[in-house]
């Protein structure tokens, strides 16, 4: 009897030891994964900066832009100019001949691309490179061993990430069109320069970067939770929330960038401040006293309204079978914010407001800085450009406040500039 009890106890102890060993091995594995994730996150950030530098070094010159790194390289070459031997000179000559041959070939085939098209294609990639090189990478290296610093990094940089990547993503469709139209030129250029990636492979990296942050932070939070590091898990989750917010904004900008028949460079209209579904009535067939919208009873059509810092844009929509939450956008109309006047009371319809376009606006700026004060207080003409119906009076009031706030800010800046001009000797 006693021997059975002893055997049972020994067996139980052995099982406990095995379980503890398994738990210890699993914990060591999780700890190793945590350190690997942190190291990989920092390392991929370094690699990302290198990729951005390569894209800038090789493609900005085609846009007529010389990068800072190229200037430094030129300075170093000038310092070593006297030490160059004949073989180096020969090498440079051969390289120049090769470039001339490449340029002549591309010109012969009509495949040359203008600097303006390249500038449009690369968007604000130089700004993103400088931002990651000078801000994100140094701060991430310091935050790698401190979850709180990682949270602070992404929370404080959320607005800048949204702004910079939003501008890049809204330009993505135009960039892709330019690449497709000039793919032979870029293939020749890639071969001539010995580049591993095609131009579209280089330019897709910024679009993918926020997704990589999402993956890392999600895994870090989960791993810390498994290890019992509750506080660190919450810190990484908070950082993840900031990235999700920035990614949601960039997805919206990517969708807006697919707008068809838009004559504007949407990446140059400033930050997106507000957007939403609205209803409008069809455009009238003729202009009468500046009115572009019919006053007759018509069935409103669904549209989307976008307020940028510089422009108000109206689009009609159609169903998107692939992405139901992102309907197709077709440009209808736009107006510069500095020409906007809002009329927020339309007969007895409390859900509707009108966007008027002001002409010959006097805001205190004249070419010679000698305009009369009386001219600054009056807008000469206005006409209805958009009549917008919202789903409720509260939604309408939100739109009116948002537009008026931006108009007020722009005009205040204009008056400030005007006072600076008039104070000059």
Secondary structure, DSSP 8 states (H G I E B T S, - for coil): -HHHHHHHHHHHHHHHHHHHHHHHHHHHHHHHHHHHHHHHHHHHHHHHHHHHHHHHHHHTGGGT---HHHHHHHHHHHHTGGG--HHHHHHHHHHHHHHHHHHHHHHHTT----HHHHHHHHTTHHHHHHHIIIIIHHHHHHHTT-HHHHHHHHHHHHHHHHHHHHHHHHTHHHHHHHHHHTHHHHHHHHHHHT-SS-HHHHHTHHHHHHHHHHHHHHHHHHHHHHHT-HHHHHHHHHHHHHHHHHHHHHHHHHHHTT-BT--S-GGGS--EEEEEEEEE--EEEEEETTEEE--S----EEEEEEEESSEEEEEEEE--SS-TTS-EEEEEEEEEGGGEEEE--BTTBTTEEEEEEEES--SS--SSS---GGGGG---EEEEEEEEE-SSHHHHHHHHHHHHHHHHHHHHHHHHHHHHHHT--
